[in-house]
Amino acid sequence: MDFPLRNLNDTEKQSMMNAPIHVGLLIGSVDGEVSKKELDRIEGIIKTKTFSEDNDVHYLYVDLVKDDLSGKISTIFDTLGNTAEERVNAATAALKGLNSILPKLNPTYALQFRDSLHDIAVEVAKASGGIFGMGSISEEEKELLNLPMIDKV
């Protein structure tokens, strides 16, 4: 994974690695409390990305799941705050940080990465509502699905 991120410092690389988790937690938090089921779903979506991505972004997900992904999700979740509003604001701020990072990347990779984050947002939103947790996307989630806090690349 290091090759596409070679122009980034360690903090920027960590922001890239944490972004999929931040997206999942943002969408999971926006309509209230995040359940254990939603945390498990975020983990499952990220793990699926290790083989479903058909571009170089795939390697970021492989690196992300190498060590205790569940622990990483829990740690980030715990640092975002105690209320849904605090978590949404903190995750949004973290994702806004990508706006200074993505321009440093190969434009194709940056676009693929942003598209991949959007895919995570959609999958988490679909998982958190509807019949048997599938299919219904809340109005709050719809407003964030296109990740308006991350500039288009």
C-alpha positions as CSV (number, residue, x, y, z in Angstrom):
1,M,0.0,0.0,0.0
2,D,2.8,2.4,0.7
3,F,3.5,3.2,-3.0
4,P,0.3,5.2,-3.6
5,L,0.8,6.9,-0.3
6,R,4.6,7.5,-0.6
7,N,4.2,11.3,-0.7
8,L,2.4,11.4,2.7
9,N,3.8,11.7,6.2
10,D,2.8,9.1,8.8
11,T,-0.1,11.2,10.2
12,E,-1.5,11.6,6.7
13,K,-1.2,7.9,6.0
14,Q,-3.0,7.2,9.3
15,S,-5.8,9.5,8.3
16,M,-6.2,7.6,5.0
17,M,-6.2,4.3,6.9
18,N,-8.8,5.5,9.4
19,A,-11.1,7.2,6.8
20,P,-13.1,4.0,6.0
21,I,-13.8,3.5,9.7
22,H,-14.7,7.2,10.1
23,V,-17.1,7.0,7.1
24,G,-18.8,3.9,8.6
25,L,-19.1,5.5,12.0
26,L,-20.4,8.8,10.6
27,I,-23.2,7.1,8.7
28,G,-23.9,4.7,11.6
29,S,-24.1,7.6,14.1
30,V,-26.1,10.1,12.1
31,D,-29.5,8.7,12.9
32,G,-28.8,8.0,16.6
33,E,-27.0,5.4,18.5
34,V,-24.6,3.0,16.9
35,S,-25.5,-0.6,17.7
36,K,-23.1,-3.6,18.0
37,K,-24.7,-4.9,14.8
38,E,-23.8,-1.7,13.0
39,L,-20.2,-1.9,14.3
40,D,-20.0,-5.5,13.1
41,R,-21.4,-4.4,9.7
42,I,-18.8,-1.7,9.3
43,E,-16.1,-4.3,10.0
44,G,-17.7,-6.7,7.5
45,I,-17.9,-4.1,4.8
46,I,-14.2,-3.1,5.3
47,K,-13.2,-6.8,5.2
48,T,-15.1,-7.3,2.0
49,K,-13.2,-4.4,0.5
50,T,-10.0,-6.4,0.8
51,F,-11.1,-8.6,-2.2
52,S,-14.0,-6.6,-3.8
53,E,-11.9,-3.5,-4.8
54,D,-10.5,-4.0,-8.2
55,N,-7.9,-1.2,-8.1
56,D,-4.9,-0.2,-5.9
57,V,-7.2,1.0,-3.1
58,H,-7.6,-2.7,-2.3
59,Y,-4.1,-2.7,-0.7
60,L,-5.2,-0.1,1.8
61,Y,-8.0,-2.4,3.0
62,V,-5.6,-5.4,3.2
63,D,-3.3,-3.3,5.4
64,L,-6.2,-2.0,7.5
65,V,-7.5,-5.5,8.4
66,K,-4.1,-7.1,9.1
67,D,-4.3,-6.3,12.8
68,D,-7.4,-6.3,15.0
69,L,-9.8,-4.3,12.8
70,S,-12.6,-4.7,15.4
71,G,-10.3,-3.1,18.0
72,K,-9.4,-0.3,15.6
73,I,-13.1,0.4,15.0
74,S,-13.8,0.3,18.8
75,T,-10.9,2.6,19.6
76,I,-11.9,5.2,17.0
77,F,-15.6,4.9,18.0
78,D,-14.6,5.6,21.6
79,T,-12.6,8.7,20.7
80,L,-15.4,10.3,18.7
81,G,-17.5,11.3,21.7
82,N,-20.5,10.2,23.8
83,T,-23.4,11.4,21.8
84,A,-24.5,10.9,18.2
85,E,-24.0,14.6,17.5
86,E,-20.4,14.5,18.9
87,R,-19.6,11.4,16.9
88,V,-20.9,12.9,13.7
89,N,-19.0,16.2,14.2
90,A,-15.8,14.4,15.1
91,A,-16.0,12.0,12.2
92,T,-16.9,14.8,9.8
93,A,-13.8,16.8,11.0
94,A,-11.6,13.8,10.5
95,L,-12.9,13.3,7.0
96,K,-12.5,17.0,6.2
97,G,-8.8,16.4,6.9
98,L,-8.6,14.3,3.7
99,N,-9.1,17.6,1.7
100,S,-5.4,18.5,2.3
101,I,-4.2,14.9,1.7
102,L,-6.0,13.7,-1.5
103,P,-4.4,16.4,-3.7
104,K,-1.0,14.9,-2.8
105,L,-2.0,11.5,-4.3
106,N,-2.2,10.3,-7.9
107,P,-5.5,11.7,-9.1
108,T,-6.8,8.3,-10.2
109,Y,-6.0,6.7,-6.9
110,A,-7.6,9.7,-5.0
111,L,-10.8,9.3,-7.0
112,Q,-10.8,5.6,-6.5
113,F,-10.3,6.1,-2.8
114,R,-13.1,8.6,-2.5
115,D,-15.4,6.4,-4.5
116,S,-14.6,3.5,-2.2
117,L,-15.5,5.6,0.8
118,H,-18.8,6.5,-0.8
119,D,-19.5,2.8,-1.3
120,I,-18.9,2.2,2.4
121,A,-21.3,5.0,3.2
122,V,-24.0,3.5,1.1
123,E,-23.5,0.0,2.4
124,V,-23.6,1.1,6.1
125,A,-26.7,3.2,5.4
126,K,-28.5,0.3,3.8
127,A,-27.5,-2.0,6.7
128,S,-28.9,0.3,9.4
129,G,-32.6,0.4,8.5
130,G,-35.5,-1.1,6.7
131,I,-36.9,-4.6,6.9
132,F,-34.4,-6.9,8.7
133,G,-31.9,-4.0,8.5
134,M,-31.7,-3.9,4.8
135,G,-32.8,-1.3,2.2
136,S,-34.0,1.8,4.0
137,I,-31.8,4.9,4.1
138,S,-32.8,7.7,6.5
139,E,-33.0,11.3,5.4
140,E,-30.0,12.1,7.7
141,E,-28.0,9.4,6.0
142,K,-29.0,10.5,2.5
143,E,-27.6,14.0,3.2
144,L,-24.2,12.5,4.0
145,L,-23.9,9.6,1.4
146,N,-22.0,11.7,-1.1
147,L,-19.6,12.7,1.7
148,P,-20.0,16.5,1.1
149,M,-17.2,17.2,3.6
150,I,-14.6,15.6,1.3
151,D,-13.9,17.7,-1.8
152,K,-14.4,16.2,-5.2
153,V,-11.1,15.0,-6.7
